[in-house]
Amino acid sequence: MRFPMIPEAIQHYLRRNGVRFERYWHPRAVSAQEVAESLHVSGWRVAKSVIVMADRQPWIVVVPAAGTVDLDQVRDMLGARHVRLATEPEFSGHFPDCEVGAEPPFGELYGLPVAVDESLSLAERLLFRAGSHEESLELRFQDFAILEWPLVASFIEEEQQLQAIHNTGAPSRPREEAHAHV
């Protein structure tokens, strides 16, 4: 099944909650790092949703595209006994209107708890995939935090933490002509 754009449920969720966002169309990008490259922004500026299983509970862990999730840190911060990456069959049913691999960080909408890497909380705006491999969303971190009330902690590998904090603080806008203000 092909989903060429951001699902209506996501757009409605943001509009219903008064969240302003921008949509950016780009060539098909399967990874979040490819999204960053296609929009000409740093991989530290693009957030990716990683679905993990903490004991038997799926979580959306949001980290910079250029970062790698540290599952030990996730386990410690969530107080779980076992944490691992979720398999596609374990999480795909939570996101029926999204392309697999383009899961948005909207746990309130999809019924999952959300944790976000603290480096992203320093960015004024977040850019991420929202159900589509050909379109991305940008919104203010503050709006995201009010919508989701995520757990904020360090979830990326230790050697990446300083680099992430250094790189996410500077505002930069995608250099893409095809976008829409909403």
PyMOL CGO cylinders between C-alpha atoms (Angstrom):
from pymol import cmd
from pymol.cgo import CYLINDER

trace = [
    CYLINDER, 0.00, 0.00, 0.00, 1.36, 3.43, -0.92, 0.3, 1, 1, 1, 1, 1, 1,
    CYLINDER, 1.36, 3.43, -0.92, 0.81, 6.58, 1.17, 0.3, 1, 1, 1, 1, 1, 1,
    CYLINDER, 0.81, 6.58, 1.17, 1.97, 9.54, -0.94, 0.3, 1, 1, 1, 1, 1, 1,
    CYLINDER, 1.97, 9.54, -0.94, 1.43, 12.25, 1.65, 0.3, 1, 1, 1, 1, 1, 1,
    CYLINDER, 1.43, 12.25, 1.65, 1.09, 13.01, 5.32, 0.3, 1, 1, 1, 1, 1, 1,
    CYLINDER, 1.09, 13.01, 5.32, -2.02, 11.19, 6.57, 0.3, 1, 1, 1, 1, 1, 1,
    CYLINDER, -2.02, 11.19, 6.57, -5.14, 13.29, 7.16, 0.3, 1, 1, 1, 1, 1, 1,
    CYLINDER, -5.14, 13.29, 7.16, -5.30, 12.05, 10.77, 0.3, 1, 1, 1, 1, 1, 1,
    CYLINDER, -5.30, 12.05, 10.77, -1.95, 13.72, 11.51, 0.3, 1, 1, 1, 1, 1, 1,
    CYLINDER, -1.95, 13.72, 11.51, -2.91, 16.97, 9.81, 0.3, 1, 1, 1, 1, 1, 1,
    CYLINDER, -2.91, 16.97, 9.81, -6.25, 17.01, 11.63, 0.3, 1, 1, 1, 1, 1, 1,
    CYLINDER, -6.25, 17.01, 11.63, -4.55, 16.25, 14.98, 0.3, 1, 1, 1, 1, 1, 1,
    CYLINDER, -4.55, 16.25, 14.98, -2.19, 19.21, 14.56, 0.3, 1, 1, 1, 1, 1, 1,
    CYLINDER, -2.19, 19.21, 14.56, -4.88, 21.61, 13.34, 0.3, 1, 1, 1, 1, 1, 1,
    CYLINDER, -4.88, 21.61, 13.34, -7.32, 20.54, 16.07, 0.3, 1, 1, 1, 1, 1, 1,
    CYLINDER, -7.32, 20.54, 16.07, -4.65, 21.37, 18.65, 0.3, 1, 1, 1, 1, 1, 1,
    CYLINDER, -4.65, 21.37, 18.65, -3.77, 24.71, 17.03, 0.3, 1, 1, 1, 1, 1, 1,
    CYLINDER, -3.77, 24.71, 17.03, -0.26, 23.66, 16.01, 0.3, 1, 1, 1, 1, 1, 1,
    CYLINDER, -0.26, 23.66, 16.01, 1.23, 25.51, 13.07, 0.3, 1, 1, 1, 1, 1, 1,
    CYLINDER, 1.23, 25.51, 13.07, 3.38, 23.33, 10.84, 0.3, 1, 1, 1, 1, 1, 1,
    CYLINDER, 3.38, 23.33, 10.84, 5.09, 23.37, 7.50, 0.3, 1, 1, 1, 1, 1, 1,
    CYLINDER, 5.09, 23.37, 7.50, 5.09, 20.53, 4.99, 0.3, 1, 1, 1, 1, 1, 1,
    CYLINDER, 5.09, 20.53, 4.99, 8.14, 19.77, 2.86, 0.3, 1, 1, 1, 1, 1, 1,
    CYLINDER, 8.14, 19.77, 2.86, 7.98, 17.55, -0.21, 0.3, 1, 1, 1, 1, 1, 1,
    CYLINDER, 7.98, 17.55, -0.21, 11.21, 15.79, -1.20, 0.3, 1, 1, 1, 1, 1, 1,
    CYLINDER, 11.21, 15.79, -1.20, 12.41, 12.82, -3.24, 0.3, 1, 1, 1, 1, 1, 1,
    CYLINDER, 12.41, 12.82, -3.24, 11.59, 9.49, -1.63, 0.3, 1, 1, 1, 1, 1, 1,
    CYLINDER, 11.59, 9.49, -1.63, 13.76, 9.17, 1.48, 0.3, 1, 1, 1, 1, 1, 1,
    CYLINDER, 13.76, 9.17, 1.48, 13.62, 5.93, 3.44, 0.3, 1, 1, 1, 1, 1, 1,
    CYLINDER, 13.62, 5.93, 3.44, 15.92, 6.96, 6.28, 0.3, 1, 1, 1, 1, 1, 1,
    CYLINDER, 15.92, 6.96, 6.28, 15.75, 10.13, 8.35, 0.3, 1, 1, 1, 1, 1, 1,
    CYLINDER, 15.75, 10.13, 8.35, 19.32, 10.90, 7.33, 0.3, 1, 1, 1, 1, 1, 1,
    CYLINDER, 19.32, 10.90, 7.33, 18.16, 10.80, 3.67, 0.3, 1, 1, 1, 1, 1, 1,
    CYLINDER, 18.16, 10.80, 3.67, 15.43, 13.30, 4.60, 0.3, 1, 1, 1, 1, 1, 1,
    CYLINDER, 15.43, 13.30, 4.60, 18.12, 15.62, 6.00, 0.3, 1, 1, 1, 1, 1, 1,
    CYLINDER, 18.12, 15.62, 6.00, 20.20, 15.27, 2.83, 0.3, 1, 1, 1, 1, 1, 1,
    CYLINDER, 20.20, 15.27, 2.83, 17.25, 15.86, 0.50, 0.3, 1, 1, 1, 1, 1, 1,
    CYLINDER, 17.25, 15.86, 0.50, 16.21, 18.98, 2.45, 0.3, 1, 1, 1, 1, 1, 1,
    CYLINDER, 16.21, 18.98, 2.45, 19.80, 20.21, 2.82, 0.3, 1, 1, 1, 1, 1, 1,
    CYLINDER, 19.80, 20.21, 2.82, 19.81, 20.34, 6.62, 0.3, 1, 1, 1, 1, 1, 1,
    CYLINDER, 19.81, 20.34, 6.62, 21.99, 18.71, 9.25, 0.3, 1, 1, 1, 1, 1, 1,
    CYLINDER, 21.99, 18.71, 9.25, 21.10, 15.19, 10.37, 0.3, 1, 1, 1, 1, 1, 1,
    CYLINDER, 21.10, 15.19, 10.37, 21.18, 16.62, 13.89, 0.3, 1, 1, 1, 1, 1, 1,
    CYLINDER, 21.18, 16.62, 13.89, 18.22, 18.85, 12.95, 0.3, 1, 1, 1, 1, 1, 1,
    CYLINDER, 18.22, 18.85, 12.95, 15.96, 16.06, 11.73, 0.3, 1, 1, 1, 1, 1, 1,
    CYLINDER, 15.96, 16.06, 11.73, 14.20, 13.91, 14.34, 0.3, 1, 1, 1, 1, 1, 1,
    CYLINDER, 14.20, 13.91, 14.34, 13.54, 10.23, 13.75, 0.3, 1, 1, 1, 1, 1, 1,
    CYLINDER, 13.54, 10.23, 13.75, 11.07, 7.99, 15.52, 0.3, 1, 1, 1, 1, 1, 1,
    CYLINDER, 11.07, 7.99, 15.52, 12.52, 4.69, 16.67, 0.3, 1, 1, 1, 1, 1, 1,
    CYLINDER, 12.52, 4.69, 16.67, 10.01, 2.16, 17.97, 0.3, 1, 1, 1, 1, 1, 1,
    CYLINDER, 10.01, 2.16, 17.97, 11.32, 0.09, 20.87, 0.3, 1, 1, 1, 1, 1, 1,
    CYLINDER, 11.32, 0.09, 20.87, 9.82, -2.56, 23.09, 0.3, 1, 1, 1, 1, 1, 1,
    CYLINDER, 9.82, -2.56, 23.09, 10.40, -1.78, 26.76, 0.3, 1, 1, 1, 1, 1, 1,
    CYLINDER, 10.40, -1.78, 26.76, 9.46, -5.04, 28.41, 0.3, 1, 1, 1, 1, 1, 1,
    CYLINDER, 9.46, -5.04, 28.41, 6.21, -5.61, 26.46, 0.3, 1, 1, 1, 1, 1, 1,
    CYLINDER, 6.21, -5.61, 26.46, 5.28, -1.93, 25.97, 0.3, 1, 1, 1, 1, 1, 1,
    CYLINDER, 5.28, -1.93, 25.97, 6.05, -0.26, 22.64, 0.3, 1, 1, 1, 1, 1, 1,
    CYLINDER, 6.05, -0.26, 22.64, 7.50, 3.27, 22.91, 0.3, 1, 1, 1, 1, 1, 1,
    CYLINDER, 7.50, 3.27, 22.91, 8.33, 5.93, 20.35, 0.3, 1, 1, 1, 1, 1, 1,
    CYLINDER, 8.33, 5.93, 20.35, 11.86, 7.13, 21.08, 0.3, 1, 1, 1, 1, 1, 1,
    CYLINDER, 11.86, 7.13, 21.08, 12.66, 10.30, 19.15, 0.3, 1, 1, 1, 1, 1, 1,
    CYLINDER, 12.66, 10.30, 19.15, 16.33, 11.00, 18.44, 0.3, 1, 1, 1, 1, 1, 1,
    CYLINDER, 16.33, 11.00, 18.44, 18.34, 13.06, 15.91, 0.3, 1, 1, 1, 1, 1, 1,
    CYLINDER, 18.34, 13.06, 15.91, 18.62, 11.38, 12.50, 0.3, 1, 1, 1, 1, 1, 1,
    CYLINDER, 18.62, 11.38, 12.50, 22.43, 11.44, 12.83, 0.3, 1, 1, 1, 1, 1, 1,
    CYLINDER, 22.43, 11.44, 12.83, 22.25, 9.78, 16.25, 0.3, 1, 1, 1, 1, 1, 1,
    CYLINDER, 22.25, 9.78, 16.25, 22.07, 6.16, 17.30, 0.3, 1, 1, 1, 1, 1, 1,
    CYLINDER, 22.07, 6.16, 17.30, 19.69, 5.03, 20.03, 0.3, 1, 1, 1, 1, 1, 1,
    CYLINDER, 19.69, 5.03, 20.03, 21.48, 3.68, 23.10, 0.3, 1, 1, 1, 1, 1, 1,
    CYLINDER, 21.48, 3.68, 23.10, 19.15, 0.89, 24.24, 0.3, 1, 1, 1, 1, 1, 1,
    CYLINDER, 19.15, 0.89, 24.24, 20.86, 0.65, 27.64, 0.3, 1, 1, 1, 1, 1, 1,
    CYLINDER, 20.86, 0.65, 27.64, 20.08, 4.31, 28.31, 0.3, 1, 1, 1, 1, 1, 1,
    CYLINDER, 20.08, 4.31, 28.31, 16.50, 3.80, 27.15, 0.3, 1, 1, 1, 1, 1, 1,
    CYLINDER, 16.50, 3.80, 27.15, 16.17, 0.82, 29.50, 0.3, 1, 1, 1, 1, 1, 1,
    CYLINDER, 16.17, 0.82, 29.50, 17.58, 2.80, 32.44, 0.3, 1, 1, 1, 1, 1, 1,
    CYLINDER, 17.58, 2.80, 32.44, 15.44, 5.90, 31.79, 0.3, 1, 1, 1, 1, 1, 1,
    CYLINDER, 15.44, 5.90, 31.79, 12.23, 3.90, 31.34, 0.3, 1, 1, 1, 1, 1, 1,
    CYLINDER, 12.23, 3.90, 31.34, 12.95, 1.63, 34.30, 0.3, 1, 1, 1, 1, 1, 1,
    CYLINDER, 12.95, 1.63, 34.30, 12.42, -1.43, 32.10, 0.3, 1, 1, 1, 1, 1, 1,
    CYLINDER, 12.42, -1.43, 32.10, 14.06, -4.82, 32.50, 0.3, 1, 1, 1, 1, 1, 1,
    CYLINDER, 14.06, -4.82, 32.50, 14.46, -5.46, 28.76, 0.3, 1, 1, 1, 1, 1, 1,
    CYLINDER, 14.46, -5.46, 28.76, 14.55, -3.02, 25.85, 0.3, 1, 1, 1, 1, 1, 1,
    CYLINDER, 14.55, -3.02, 25.85, 15.03, -3.88, 22.18, 0.3, 1, 1, 1, 1, 1, 1,
    CYLINDER, 15.03, -3.88, 22.18, 14.09, -2.50, 18.80, 0.3, 1, 1, 1, 1, 1, 1,
    CYLINDER, 14.09, -2.50, 18.80, 10.52, -3.47, 17.92, 0.3, 1, 1, 1, 1, 1, 1,
    CYLINDER, 10.52, -3.47, 17.92, 9.90, -5.66, 14.92, 0.3, 1, 1, 1, 1, 1, 1,
    CYLINDER, 9.90, -5.66, 14.92, 7.71, -4.41, 12.09, 0.3, 1, 1, 1, 1, 1, 1,
    CYLINDER, 7.71, -4.41, 12.09, 4.79, -6.73, 13.01, 0.3, 1, 1, 1, 1, 1, 1,
    CYLINDER, 4.79, -6.73, 13.01, 4.96, -5.44, 16.60, 0.3, 1, 1, 1, 1, 1, 1,
    CYLINDER, 4.96, -5.44, 16.60, 4.48, -1.79, 15.68, 0.3, 1, 1, 1, 1, 1, 1,
    CYLINDER, 4.48, -1.79, 15.68, 3.00, -1.47, 12.19, 0.3, 1, 1, 1, 1, 1, 1,
    CYLINDER, 3.00, -1.47, 12.19, -0.56, -1.98, 13.45, 0.3, 1, 1, 1, 1, 1, 1,
    CYLINDER, -0.56, -1.98, 13.45, -0.24, 1.13, 15.61, 0.3, 1, 1, 1, 1, 1, 1,
    CYLINDER, -0.24, 1.13, 15.61, 0.34, 3.26, 12.47, 0.3, 1, 1, 1, 1, 1, 1,
    CYLINDER, 0.34, 3.26, 12.47, -2.21, 1.96, 9.92, 0.3, 1, 1, 1, 1, 1, 1,
    CYLINDER, -2.21, 1.96, 9.92, -2.21, 5.15, 7.82, 0.3, 1, 1, 1, 1, 1, 1,
    CYLINDER, -2.21, 5.15, 7.82, 1.60, 5.48, 7.66, 0.3, 1, 1, 1, 1, 1, 1,
    CYLINDER, 1.60, 5.48, 7.66, 4.30, 3.96, 5.50, 0.3, 1, 1, 1, 1, 1, 1,
    CYLINDER, 4.30, 3.96, 5.50, 6.43, 1.53, 7.50, 0.3, 1, 1, 1, 1, 1, 1,
    CYLINDER, 6.43, 1.53, 7.50, 9.61, 3.33, 8.49, 0.3, 1, 1, 1, 1, 1, 1,
    CYLINDER, 9.61, 3.33, 8.49, 8.00, 6.78, 8.44, 0.3, 1, 1, 1, 1, 1, 1,
    CYLINDER, 8.00, 6.78, 8.44, 6.32, 6.60, 11.85, 0.3, 1, 1, 1, 1, 1, 1,
    CYLINDER, 6.32, 6.60, 11.85, 5.59, 10.03, 13.31, 0.3, 1, 1, 1, 1, 1, 1,
    CYLINDER, 5.59, 10.03, 13.31, 6.43, 10.99, 16.92, 0.3, 1, 1, 1, 1, 1, 1,
    CYLINDER, 6.43, 10.99, 16.92, 2.77, 11.54, 17.81, 0.3, 1, 1, 1, 1, 1, 1,
    CYLINDER, 2.77, 11.54, 17.81, 2.14, 8.98, 20.54, 0.3, 1, 1, 1, 1, 1, 1,
    CYLINDER, 2.14, 8.98, 20.54, -1.04, 10.72, 21.69, 0.3, 1, 1, 1, 1, 1, 1,
    CYLINDER, -1.04, 10.72, 21.69, -2.54, 10.16, 18.26, 0.3, 1, 1, 1, 1, 1, 1,
    CYLINDER, -2.54, 10.16, 18.26, -1.33, 6.57, 17.88, 0.3, 1, 1, 1, 1, 1, 1,
    CYLINDER, -1.33, 6.57, 17.88, -1.70, 5.38, 21.47, 0.3, 1, 1, 1, 1, 1, 1,
    CYLINDER, -1.70, 5.38, 21.47, 1.97, 5.04, 22.42, 0.3, 1, 1, 1, 1, 1, 1,
    CYLINDER, 1.97, 5.04, 22.42, 4.14, 6.75, 25.02, 0.3, 1, 1, 1, 1, 1, 1,
    CYLINDER, 4.14, 6.75, 25.02, 6.88, 9.04, 23.69, 0.3, 1, 1, 1, 1, 1, 1,
    CYLINDER, 6.88, 9.04, 23.69, 10.42, 9.73, 24.86, 0.3, 1, 1, 1, 1, 1, 1,
    CYLINDER, 10.42, 9.73, 24.86, 12.59, 12.37, 23.17, 0.3, 1, 1, 1, 1, 1, 1,
    CYLINDER, 12.59, 12.37, 23.17, 16.35, 12.87, 23.29, 0.3, 1, 1, 1, 1, 1, 1,
    CYLINDER, 16.35, 12.87, 23.29, 17.21, 15.98, 25.28, 0.3, 1, 1, 1, 1, 1, 1,
    CYLINDER, 17.21, 15.98, 25.28, 19.35, 17.36, 22.45, 0.3, 1, 1, 1, 1, 1, 1,
    CYLINDER, 19.35, 17.36, 22.45, 16.19, 17.84, 20.37, 0.3, 1, 1, 1, 1, 1, 1,
    CYLINDER, 16.19, 17.84, 20.37, 14.59, 19.85, 23.17, 0.3, 1, 1, 1, 1, 1, 1,
    CYLINDER, 14.59, 19.85, 23.17, 17.24, 22.51, 22.53, 0.3, 1, 1, 1, 1, 1, 1,
    CYLINDER, 17.24, 22.51, 22.53, 16.16, 22.96, 18.92, 0.3, 1, 1, 1, 1, 1, 1,
    CYLINDER, 16.16, 22.96, 18.92, 13.60, 25.65, 18.25, 0.3, 1, 1, 1, 1, 1, 1,
    CYLINDER, 13.60, 25.65, 18.25, 11.99, 23.59, 15.49, 0.3, 1, 1, 1, 1, 1, 1,
    CYLINDER, 11.99, 23.59, 15.49, 11.79, 19.87, 14.70, 0.3, 1, 1, 1, 1, 1, 1,
    CYLINDER, 11.79, 19.87, 14.70, 11.76, 18.41, 11.22, 0.3, 1, 1, 1, 1, 1, 1,
    CYLINDER, 11.76, 18.41, 11.22, 10.60, 14.80, 10.87, 0.3, 1, 1, 1, 1, 1, 1,
    CYLINDER, 10.60, 14.80, 10.87, 8.82, 12.21, 8.78, 0.3, 1, 1, 1, 1, 1, 1,
    CYLINDER, 8.82, 12.21, 8.78, 5.10, 12.01, 9.47, 0.3, 1, 1, 1, 1, 1, 1,
    CYLINDER, 5.10, 12.01, 9.47, 3.76, 8.91, 7.80, 0.3, 1, 1, 1, 1, 1, 1,
    CYLINDER, 3.76, 8.91, 7.80, 5.29, 9.46, 4.37, 0.3, 1, 1, 1, 1, 1, 1,
    CYLINDER, 5.29, 9.46, 4.37, 8.69, 8.85, 2.80, 0.3, 1, 1, 1, 1, 1, 1,
    CYLINDER, 8.69, 8.85, 2.80, 8.10, 11.75, 0.38, 0.3, 1, 1, 1, 1, 1, 1,
    CYLINDER, 8.10, 11.75, 0.38, 6.93, 14.50, 2.68, 0.3, 1, 1, 1, 1, 1, 1,
    CYLINDER, 6.93, 14.50, 2.68, 8.14, 15.79, 6.04, 0.3, 1, 1, 1, 1, 1, 1,
    CYLINDER, 8.14, 15.79, 6.04, 6.79, 18.13, 8.71, 0.3, 1, 1, 1, 1, 1, 1,
    CYLINDER, 6.79, 18.13, 8.71, 8.37, 20.95, 10.64, 0.3, 1, 1, 1, 1, 1, 1,
    CYLINDER, 8.37, 20.95, 10.64, 6.97, 22.40, 13.84, 0.3, 1, 1, 1, 1, 1, 1,
    CYLINDER, 6.97, 22.40, 13.84, 8.20, 24.13, 16.97, 0.3, 1, 1, 1, 1, 1, 1,
    CYLINDER, 8.20, 24.13, 16.97, 9.63, 21.87, 19.66, 0.3, 1, 1, 1, 1, 1, 1,
    CYLINDER, 9.63, 21.87, 19.66, 7.53, 23.73, 22.23, 0.3, 1, 1, 1, 1, 1, 1,
    CYLINDER, 7.53, 23.73, 22.23, 4.33, 22.82, 20.35, 0.3, 1, 1, 1, 1, 1, 1,
    CYLINDER, 4.33, 22.82, 20.35, 5.45, 19.19, 20.11, 0.3, 1, 1, 1, 1, 1, 1,
    CYLINDER, 5.45, 19.19, 20.11, 6.18, 19.08, 23.85, 0.3, 1, 1, 1, 1, 1, 1,
    CYLINDER, 6.18, 19.08, 23.85, 2.74, 20.51, 24.71, 0.3, 1, 1, 1, 1, 1, 1,
    CYLINDER, 2.74, 20.51, 24.71, 1.02, 17.99, 22.42, 0.3, 1, 1, 1, 1, 1, 1,
    CYLINDER, 1.02, 17.99, 22.42, 2.91, 14.91, 23.60, 0.3, 1, 1, 1, 1, 1, 1,
    CYLINDER, 2.91, 14.91, 23.60, 4.32, 15.61, 27.07, 0.3, 1, 1, 1, 1, 1, 1,
    CYLINDER, 4.32, 15.61, 27.07, 7.24, 13.32, 26.22, 0.3, 1, 1, 1, 1, 1, 1,
    CYLINDER, 7.24, 13.32, 26.22, 9.79, 11.94, 28.63, 0.3, 1, 1, 1, 1, 1, 1,
    CYLINDER, 9.79, 11.94, 28.63, 12.92, 14.02, 27.90, 0.3, 1, 1, 1, 1, 1, 1,
    CYLINDER, 12.92, 14.02, 27.90, 16.30, 12.40, 28.62, 0.3, 1, 1, 1, 1, 1, 1,
    CYLINDER, 16.30, 12.40, 28.62, 19.47, 11.31, 26.86, 0.3, 1, 1, 1, 1, 1, 1,
    CYLINDER, 19.47, 11.31, 26.86, 18.83, 8.36, 24.55, 0.3, 1, 1, 1, 1, 1, 1,
    CYLINDER, 18.83, 8.36, 24.55, 21.72, 8.54, 22.07, 0.3, 1, 1, 1, 1, 1, 1,
    CYLINDER, 21.72, 8.54, 22.07, 25.16, 7.00, 22.34, 0.3, 1, 1, 1, 1, 1, 1,
    CYLINDER, 25.16, 7.00, 22.34, 27.39, 8.88, 24.74, 0.3, 1, 1, 1, 1, 1, 1,
    CYLINDER, 27.39, 8.88, 24.74, 29.99, 10.05, 22.22, 0.3, 1, 1, 1, 1, 1, 1,
    CYLINDER, 29.99, 10.05, 22.22, 27.19, 11.59, 20.12, 0.3, 1, 1, 1, 1, 1, 1,
    CYLINDER, 27.19, 11.59, 20.12, 25.61, 13.60, 22.95, 0.3, 1, 1, 1, 1, 1, 1,
    CYLINDER, 25.61, 13.60, 22.95, 27.91, 16.65, 22.83, 0.3, 1, 1, 1, 1, 1, 1,
    CYLINDER, 27.91, 16.65, 22.83, 27.85, 16.74, 19.05, 0.3, 1, 1, 1, 1, 1, 1,
    CYLINDER, 27.85, 16.74, 19.05, 24.03, 16.60, 19.07, 0.3, 1, 1, 1, 1, 1, 1,
    CYLINDER, 24.03, 16.60, 19.07, 23.71, 19.38, 21.62, 0.3, 1, 1, 1, 1, 1, 1,
    CYLINDER, 23.71, 19.38, 21.62, 26.16, 21.53, 19.66, 0.3, 1, 1, 1, 1, 1, 1,
    CYLINDER, 26.16, 21.53, 19.66, 24.40, 20.93, 16.33, 0.3, 1, 1, 1, 1, 1, 1,
    CYLINDER, 24.40, 20.93, 16.33, 20.70, 21.17, 17.27, 0.3, 1, 1, 1, 1, 1, 1,
    CYLINDER, 20.70, 21.17, 17.27, 20.86, 24.56, 18.95, 0.3, 1, 1, 1, 1, 1, 1,
    CYLINDER, 20.86, 24.56, 18.95, 21.45, 26.56, 15.76, 0.3, 1, 1, 1, 1, 1, 1,
    CYLINDER, 21.45, 26.56, 15.76, 18.32, 27.37, 13.77, 0.3, 1, 1, 1, 1, 1, 1,
    CYLINDER, 18.32, 27.37, 13.77, 18.39, 26.42, 10.13, 0.3, 1, 1, 1, 1, 1, 1,
    CYLINDER, 18.39, 26.42, 10.13, 15.58, 26.19, 7.63, 0.3, 1, 1, 1, 1, 1, 1,
    CYLINDER, 15.58, 26.19, 7.63, 15.24, 23.53, 4.95, 0.3, 1, 1, 1, 1, 1, 1,
    CYLINDER, 15.24, 23.53, 4.95, 16.31, 24.79, 1.55, 0.3, 1, 1, 1, 1, 1, 1,
    CYLINDER, 16.31, 24.79, 1.55, 13.44, 23.32, -0.39, 0.3, 1, 1, 1, 1, 1, 1,
    CYLINDER, 13.44, 23.32, -0.39, 11.19, 25.20, -2.76, 0.3, 1, 1, 1, 1, 1, 1,
    CYLINDER, 11.19, 25.20, -2.76, 8.22, 22.82, -2.49, 0.3, 1, 1, 1, 1, 1, 1,
    CYLINDER, 8.22, 22.82, -2.49, 6.68, 23.47, 0.90, 0.3, 1, 1, 1, 1, 1, 1,
    CYLINDER, 6.68, 23.47, 0.90, 3.41, 24.68, 2.28, 0.3, 1, 1, 1, 1, 1, 1,
    CYLINDER, 3.41, 24.68, 2.28, 2.59, 26.74, 5.37, 0.3, 1, 1, 1, 1, 1, 1,
    CYLINDER, 2.59, 26.74, 5.37, -0.32, 25.39, 7.36, 0.3, 1, 1, 1, 1, 1, 1,
]
cmd.load_cgo(trace, "trace")
